[in-house]
């Protein structure tokens, strides 16, 4: 397929420039175990912090007695809410979460008190001696208990901007989407299908637990070295809590072992800083794996009710849906998650008549917030399940039904927003449909089934490839194969009127006789590969080989969050702008200092470029080296990149230009199911995604693999189990299962590059879209294999067996 040209001229073919699969600068260190993560931080004379957490989901705190803990030798401080020096609450969108519980706990694992001691075990044992008198309260665990007329209000006295528009104070936010006339369309529909769906609570399951080191400074401030996703928003929440001006709260990014949204909210940042400022010594906190499950937000579990109506030839006439998202005890980013679920709730389909309502609840379940896919994942499972159901009702191929209704450039979304960039949904579906299927396995009598070892023999089937794997539960009897498809739509960047921007500083100078560029941003590198791409952009724009990446900190302007698939778009865009400014200054200096040597210098920048450490003409003729232009001077410039403005959705109709950019991915899943035991083996995943422009093709492919793995996990294994009393039942990697190397099948990936004319280089955010469609594709394949309706994820053996 032809690639649309981007509006800016760029230098192509640069070694390590954009469009190449430049290696990660931190890659070798990570695979050899030499990379320093935040849990490796160390300071002389440092103390260790520990957090005492609530054993109850909902309870009144009558008293807290810290006497016993303070008597433990080696303890230097014990803090409760009474010791907070300033503001007591924080929050991303609504400041409703207490730094330490005040009079009431609202979820199992809520922080109640802090201890600083000279050894982590001492801190833990001291925390056990803190006596907290609780009076348990009836927990609110679902929509019925949250919105009952006599329900306890979890956050009385709300004054946030959503509180005036919700029908009950235990509803964080409500967003309807209204378009067309659903009643009339319903009357005209030839076929109507309805379904209720449920999505369990998924965890981000990053492998590097929450950790950081707070160091008190001589100026009365604090330096925090932390694994986070957004340094500046952390600082802006911390400073009021610590009672310090923002300039005295300095954050530096430390090695991050994954994020996926869970590090957008504060965890131990305020606790470590409070203990450091109280004791006057550095304080380090590292969560255990169990504590990590209590220490960060999760994906919103959801219940979704959908109704689709269509003509006999498969044209969608209307969609009506209600989406209920459980936000847990505190708001976090629930309002934005609700906005995404509502505005993307119909999927990548043209529908003239839409009635969607999404609500986010306050409950006493674990707090939920950002996670890869951010509200669109839940909706995608439901609307794609509906498309399969509708195709079955029509007797139509499910891919053909999707293609007939697929949006394209110029389509109007249910929010009224016109898609003004390529939207190749039908093409993505065609590509996954036409990929070769994996060969059938020899389940015939006489087939050899081995353990995959060297003695398995030619033609033997690796037992690890069977449902049940090395448990050796089947040799193929009762195993059936199914194939399923799905496609999804995700927004890129921050939406609904948020002034989203990023900042980059680029410095160019001669060091050791060579031109060297330095990039300084506050972008959190959480594994997405931003540090690699920044070097590629600089090499392309400035034509220099040596690029260094300054550590990310708050000494430069905000880069925004590493989330919403936005960093390559936003901070990459800022780096590009800063490079362009540096290049313009180089050319100005060149004309000033060397303009008399050749008329080709001209009077402006037209037709001049930087390549190979030289100033060259459009024909590649060198005019001067950078050494000749710069001499001993350095050019050091900072630029901000803002994406085009969006607007909030209307609170009654949901209409509005709410999203910056859309991203699309399609999946095909092939599964084999042991119908006697309800076990599933995903045989192959295939994906096709439009990425606008692949700045680093290998990284793009890696993002598609990673997102697919998380979608597969949600489909068949990942779920935080919460009891009826609101208690987490499986806070460990023993009981919370994530896909391993053995669970991930081979993948076919096709990458389209249809440039978005509104984006830097035409790129399109990549990271989230593959997480959406992989889940419903896997479930569709299981349905195809078993004939079961399967309306809930993760799919469990009892669902497959109908128990």
Residue, then its C-alpha position, 0 to 999 in steps of 0.5 A: x500500500x502506498x505511503x502518504x508523504x509527510x509534510x516535512x522534509x527529512x534526511x533519509x538513510x542516516x545511520x541510526x536515524x529514523x526509519x532504522x531499527x536502531x538498538x536500544x542504548x539500555x538493551x544490553x544492560x537490561x538483558x545482562x542484568x547490569x541495568x540499575x533499577x530504582x530498587x538498586x538505589x543506595x545512599x550512605x546512612x540511608x534508612x528504610x521505609x515501610x507502610x502499614x496498610x489496612x486489613x479491611x476494605x471499609x472501616x472507621x479508624x477509632x485510634x492509632x497507637x504508635x508507642x510500641x513501634x517507637x520502642x523498637x531499637x533502630x526505629x527513627x520515625x513513625x508517622x500517621x496522618x497527624x504528622x502531615x505538615x501540609x495538604x493531606x490529600x492528593x490525586x491525578x484528576x480529583x484530590x480525594x486520596x489521603x496520604x495516610x488514612x484519616x478516620x476511615x479506610x476505603x480499600x483493603x491495603x490503604x496506607x495507615x502509618x509509616x515507619x523509618x528504621x535502619x533495616x527493612x526488617x526492623x521497619x516491618x517488625x515495628x509496623x506490626x507493633x502499631x495498634x489500630x482500632x478499626x470498626x468495620x463498615x459494610x463494604x460497597x462493592x458494586x453498582x447496586x450497593x454504590x447507588x442504593x438510596x441508603x448507600x453510605x457516601x464514600x466521599x461526602x462533600x464532593x466539590x469536583x467538577x463532575x460532582x454536579x453532573x452525576x445522579x449519585x455521589x458514589x458515581x465519579x463521572x457519567x458520560x453519555x453519547x447521543x447521536x441520531x434516533x435510536x428508537x426509529x432505527x430500532x424499529x427499522x432494524x431487520x436483526x437485533x442482538x443483545x448481550x451482557x459482558x463482563x471484564x475482570x480486574x487486570x493488573x499491570x503486573x510490571x516486574x520492577x516493584x515500586x521503589x525510590x530514594x528520598x534525600x533531604x537537601x540542605x536548602x530544606x527541600x528534597x531530592x527524590x529518585x523514583x520510578x514513575x511515568x510523569x515526573x512533573x505531575x508527581x512533583x505537583x502533587x508532592x509539593x503541597x503535601x510536603x509544604x514545600x514550593x515546587x522548586x524545592x521538590x526535585x525529581x530524577x527518573x530512576x530505572x523503571x521496570x515496566x509501568x503500563x499505567x500503574x505508575x501514573x498515580x503516586x504510590x510511595x513518593x510522598x511517604x519516602x519524602x515525608x520520612x526523609x524530611x522528618x529524620x533528616x536522612x535518606x529514606x529508601x522504600x521498596x515494595x514487596x511483590x505482595x505490597x505492589x498489588x496493593x500499592x498501585x491502581x489496576x484496570x477498571x473491571x466493567x459490566x457492559x450491556x449492548x444492543x446492536x441493530x442491523x439490516x439484513x445485508x449487515x449494515x449497522x443501524x444503531x448501537x445502544x450500550x451501557x458501560x459500568x466501570x468500577x473505579x474503586x475507592x479513589x477517583x484516580x483517572x476514572x473520569x478520563x477512562x469513562x470518557x474513553x469508554x463512552x466515546x470509543x464504545x461503538x468501535x471502529x464502525x460507522x453508525x448513525x444512531x448511537x446511545x451510549x452511557x458510561x459511568x465510573x463508580x466509587x466503591x470499596x474495591x481496590x482503586x483503579x486507574x490507568x492501564x494500557x488501553x485506558x477504557x477502550x479495552x473493556x468496550x472493545x471486548x463487548x462490541x467485538x463480541x456483539x459483532x460476532x453475535x450479529x454475524x452469526x445471526x445474519x449468517x455472515x462471515x464475521x470479518x465481512x460484517x466488520x469490513x462492511x461497517x468499518x470507518x475510513x478517513x472522512x467517517x463521522x464518529x458517534x461524538x461527531x468528530x470527523x476522522x481526518x487521517x487515514x483509517x484503514x480498518x477494512x484493510x487491516x482486517x483484510x490483511x489478517x484474514x489473508x495471512x496463512x493459517x498455521x498448519x493443523x496438528x496431527x491429532x490423527x490416530x498414530x500421531x507421535x506426541x513427545x515432550x519436545x526434547x531431542x528424543x521426540x523424533x521427527x514429526x513428533x508433537x511437542x507436548x508443550x504445544x497442547x492445552x495443558x502443556x507439560x501437565x500432560x493432560x491430553x495427547x490430542x483427544x478432545x482437542x478442537x481448533x478455533x479461529x477468531x478475529x477482532x479490530x479496535x480503535x484507540x485514541x492517542x494522547x490526552x483528550x477532551x480539551x487537555x492542553x497536552x504538551x512536552x518539552x525538549x532541550x537540545x544542545x549541540x557543541x564540539x567535544x573532542x573534535x566531534x560534534x555531539x548533541x545532547x537531549x534533555x527531557x523529562x520523559x519517563x523511559x519505562x520500556x517504550x523505547x523513547x530514549x532510542x527514538x530521541x537519538x534517532x530524531x537528532x541524528x536525522x535532523x542534525x546529521x550528527x552521529x554522537x548523541x547523549x541522553x541527559x537523565x530525565x528530571x524536573x530541571x527541564x520542562x514537563x514531558x507529560x506522562x508516558x502513557x496514552x501512546x503519546x511520548x513518541x508523538x509529543x516528546x519526539x515532536x518536541x525533540x524535533x522542534x528543538x533540533x529544527x531550532x538548533x539547525x536554524x541557529x547553526x545556519x545563521x552562525x554559518x552565514x554570519x561567519x562563513x557566508x562570504x566563502x560561497x554564495x550557496x550560503x544564501x540569505x536564509x535556510x532554504x536548501x541547506x541541511x546538516x548531514x555527516x557533521x557538515x552543512x550541505x546543500x540540497x544536492x549534498x555539496x558540503x559548505x562547512x564542517x560543524x567544527x568550522x561553524x561552531x568553534x568553541x560555542x555551544x547551541x543550547x535551545x529548548x522547545x515545547x510541542x503542543x498537539x492540536x487543541x481538542x475540546x471536552x465532550x458535551x455532558x448531555x450529548x457527548x458531542x465534541x472534537x475530543x481526540x487528537x488521533x485514532x489508532x487501529x489494530x486488527x488481530x486474528x487468533x488461532x486456539x486449540x481447546x481441550x473440551x474435556x478439561x476446559x484448557x486453552x492453548x493459543x496456537x498463533x496470533x496475527x496482527x496488522x496495525x497502521x503506525x503512520x510511520x515506523x520511526x523504529x520498526x523493531x520497536x514498533x513490532x515489539x510494542x505490538x507483541x507486548x500489547x498482544x501478550x497483555x490482551x491474551x493475558x486478559x482473555x484467558x488468565x489475568x484477574x485480581x480476585x476480590x472477595x465480597x468483602x472487598x479483600x484482594x485474594x491473590x496478591x502474588x505471581x503465584x496466584x495472579x497469572x501472567x503470560x510467560x514465554x511458553x504461553x505466547x504463541x508465534x506471531x505474524x505482524x504486518x505494519x502499515x505506514x499511512x502517514x497522519x498529516x497532523x503528526x510529527x513525521x506522520x507517526x501514529x501512537x502504537x503502544x495501546x491499540x494491540x492490547x484492545x483487539x487481541x482479547x476479543x480475538x482470542x475469545x472469539x476463537x474459543x467460541x468458534x472452537x467450543x460453541x460456548x457464548x463466553x461473555x466474560x474475561x478472563x475465560x475460565x475452564x468452567x466457562x468452557x465446560x458450562x459448569 
